[in-house]
Amino acid sequence: MTLSLEKGANLSLTKAAPSMKKAVIGLGWLVRTSDGEDFDLDASVFLLGANGKVRSDRDFIYYNQEKSACGSVVHMGDNTTGVEGNGPIDGQVVDAESIVVDLNNVPLDIEKIVVAVTIHEALKRRQNFGQVNSAYIRIVDESNNNVVAQYDLSEDAGTETSMIFGEVYRHKGEWKIRAVEQGMRGGLLEIARNYGVKL
């Protein structure tokens, strides 16, 4: 059974899916049906230590750096248009972008995996999350494709163009997920700098 998360909610992935070894963080949104350019949402993750910063630039995984140095996190590639129609293909929802996390091999000094979503060329295209249709992030067990949890972007996303969607973090020996939905200033580069990336 898929657990739907509300903003600010926490869920133990260890308890919800005890056999899950690889978690797929999936991002989806619907293509734009009105006039104007398609939305291009980009998912990225930051592997953070106890100080809330990356250990090195290799802990920033996104479309131009698709694998962490440790190999435990892999970005599966950029998608520039979203998902056609209402998402399902042959009865299954297909994520526009996905990042695979090998939970058992995430280095022990990584305490939190922050999932950020940004809109490519948002200012140029005059786009924001308040205009995005049906955006969501979800956790899927790679071994069986079961959706463990899903968080849908709320309708009051407003004029934000960058956002921390959620966090996967360690807590007393468990992996948990928190739905955040925190708007951030600037684009992906500014978010990266905020977490100590020096690109």
C-alpha positions as CSV (number, residue, x, y, z in Angstrom):
1,M,0.0,0.0,0.0
2,T,1.3,3.4,-1.0
3,L,1.5,5.9,1.9
4,S,0.7,9.4,0.9
5,L,2.7,12.0,2.8
6,E,1.6,15.5,3.8
7,K,4.0,18.4,4.1
8,G,6.1,18.0,7.2
9,A,5.3,14.4,7.7
10,N,7.9,11.7,8.5
11,L,7.8,8.0,7.5
12,S,10.2,5.1,8.4
13,L,11.2,3.5,5.1
14,T,12.9,0.7,7.1
15,K,9.5,-0.2,8.7
16,A,7.4,0.4,5.6
17,A,9.6,-1.6,3.3
18,P,12.0,-3.7,5.5
19,S,13.4,-5.7,2.6
20,M,14.1,-2.7,0.4
21,K,17.8,-2.4,-0.5
22,K,17.6,0.1,-3.4
23,A,15.2,3.0,-3.2
24,V,14.2,4.8,-6.4
25,I,13.4,8.4,-5.8
26,G,11.1,9.3,-8.7
27,L,10.0,12.7,-9.8
28,G,7.1,13.3,-12.1
29,W,4.9,16.1,-13.5
30,L,2.5,16.5,-16.4
31,V,3.4,18.2,-19.6
32,R,2.0,21.7,-20.2
33,T,-1.3,21.6,-22.1
34,S,-1.6,25.4,-22.5
35,D,0.4,27.7,-24.8
36,G,4.0,28.4,-23.8
37,E,7.1,26.3,-23.3
38,D,7.1,23.0,-21.6
39,F,8.3,22.8,-18.0
40,D,11.6,21.2,-17.4
41,L,11.9,20.1,-13.8
42,D,15.3,18.8,-12.6
43,A,15.8,16.4,-9.7
44,S,19.1,16.5,-7.8
45,V,20.3,15.2,-4.4
46,F,22.9,16.3,-1.9
47,L,24.6,13.8,0.4
48,L,25.1,15.6,3.7
49,G,27.2,14.9,6.8
50,A,26.5,15.8,10.4
51,N,27.4,19.5,9.6
52,G,24.7,19.8,7.0
53,K,27.2,20.1,4.2
54,V,28.5,17.9,1.4
55,R,31.9,16.3,2.0
56,S,33.0,17.2,-1.5
57,D,31.5,18.3,-4.8
58,R,31.0,14.6,-5.7
59,D,28.2,14.4,-3.1
60,F,26.1,16.6,-5.4
61,I,24.3,14.3,-7.9
62,Y,22.4,15.8,-10.8
63,Y,22.1,15.7,-14.6
64,N,25.7,16.7,-15.2
65,Q,27.2,14.5,-12.4
66,E,25.1,11.3,-12.4
67,K,26.9,9.2,-9.9
68,S,28.3,9.8,-6.4
69,A,31.9,9.0,-5.7
70,C,30.9,6.1,-3.5
71,G,28.6,4.7,-6.2
72,S,25.6,4.4,-3.9
73,V,23.6,7.1,-5.6
74,V,22.9,7.2,-9.4
75,H,20.9,9.8,-11.4
76,M,19.2,7.9,-14.2
77,G,19.2,10.9,-16.7
78,D,17.6,14.2,-17.6
79,N,14.1,14.5,-18.9
80,T,13.2,17.9,-20.3
81,T,9.4,17.6,-20.9
82,G,7.7,15.7,-18.2
83,V,5.2,12.8,-18.6
84,E,2.6,12.8,-21.4
85,G,-1.1,12.6,-20.5
86,N,-1.8,11.7,-17.0
87,G,1.4,9.7,-16.4
88,P,0.5,5.9,-16.5
89,I,1.9,3.8,-19.3
90,D,0.4,0.3,-19.5
91,G,-1.2,0.8,-16.2
92,Q,2.0,1.9,-14.5
93,V,3.1,5.4,-13.6
94,V,6.4,6.3,-15.3
95,D,8.6,8.8,-13.5
96,A,10.1,11.6,-15.6
97,E,13.3,11.5,-13.7
98,S,14.6,9.1,-11.1
99,I,17.6,8.7,-8.8
100,V,18.5,5.3,-7.4
101,V,19.9,5.1,-3.8
102,D,21.6,1.9,-2.6
103,L,20.7,2.3,1.0
104,N,23.0,-0.3,2.3
105,N,26.0,1.3,0.7
106,V,25.5,4.9,1.6
107,P,28.6,5.9,3.6
108,L,28.1,5.9,7.3
109,D,29.2,9.5,7.7
110,I,26.3,10.6,5.4
111,E,23.3,11.4,7.7
112,K,20.9,13.0,5.2
113,I,20.1,12.8,1.5
114,V,18.3,16.0,0.4
115,V,16.1,15.9,-2.7
116,A,15.9,19.2,-4.5
117,V,13.8,20.1,-7.6
118,T,14.4,23.1,-9.7
119,I,12.8,24.5,-12.9
120,H,15.2,24.9,-15.7
121,E,15.4,28.5,-17.0
122,A,12.5,29.4,-14.8
123,L,13.1,33.2,-14.9
124,K,13.7,33.3,-18.6
125,R,10.5,31.3,-19.2
126,R,8.6,33.0,-16.4
127,Q,7.7,29.7,-14.8
128,N,7.2,28.7,-11.2
129,F,6.0,25.7,-9.2
130,G,2.5,27.3,-8.8
131,Q,2.1,26.6,-12.5
132,V,3.3,23.1,-12.5
133,N,0.7,20.4,-13.0
134,S,0.6,17.4,-10.7
135,A,4.2,17.3,-9.6
136,Y,5.1,14.6,-7.2
137,I,8.0,12.8,-5.7
138,R,7.9,9.1,-4.6
139,I,10.0,6.3,-3.2
140,V,9.8,3.0,-5.1
141,D,11.4,-0.3,-4.0
142,E,13.5,-1.2,-7.0
143,S,13.3,-5.0,-6.4
144,N,9.5,-5.2,-6.9
145,N,8.4,-1.7,-8.2
146,N,6.2,-1.2,-5.1
147,V,5.6,2.4,-4.3
148,V,6.4,2.9,-0.7
149,A,5.5,6.5,-0.3
150,Q,4.5,9.5,-2.4
151,Y,4.4,13.2,-1.8
152,D,2.4,15.5,-4.1
153,L,3.3,19.1,-4.5
154,S,0.6,21.2,-2.8
155,E,-1.5,23.7,-4.8
156,D,-0.1,26.6,-2.8
157,A,3.5,26.2,-4.1
158,G,3.3,29.8,-5.1
159,T,6.0,31.6,-7.1
160,E,8.9,29.4,-6.1
161,T,11.3,28.2,-8.8
162,S,13.5,26.0,-6.6
163,M,12.5,23.7,-3.8
164,I,13.6,21.1,-1.3
165,F,11.0,18.4,-1.9
166,G,12.1,16.0,0.8
167,E,14.8,14.4,2.8
168,V,15.9,10.8,3.3
169,Y,17.8,10.5,6.6
170,R,19.1,8.2,9.2
171,H,17.5,8.0,12.6
172,K,18.4,5.5,15.3
173,G,19.4,2.9,12.8
174,E,16.5,3.5,10.4
175,W,16.1,5.2,7.1
176,K,13.3,7.7,7.2
177,I,11.8,10.2,4.7
178,R,10.4,13.7,5.5
179,A,8.2,15.7,3.1
180,V,9.6,19.2,3.2
181,E,8.4,21.4,0.3
182,Q,10.6,24.3,1.3
183,G,11.1,27.0,-1.4
184,M,14.6,28.2,-2.0
185,R,16.0,31.4,-3.5
186,G,17.8,31.2,-6.8
187,G,18.4,28.1,-9.0
188,L,20.3,24.9,-8.7
189,L,23.7,26.5,-8.4
190,E,22.5,28.6,-5.5
191,I,21.1,25.6,-3.7
192,A,24.3,23.7,-4.3
193,R,26.4,26.5,-2.8
194,N,24.1,26.5,0.2
195,Y,25.1,22.9,0.9
196,G,28.8,23.6,0.5
197,V,29.3,22.6,-3.2
198,K,32.1,24.7,-4.8
199,L,31.3,24.1,-8.5
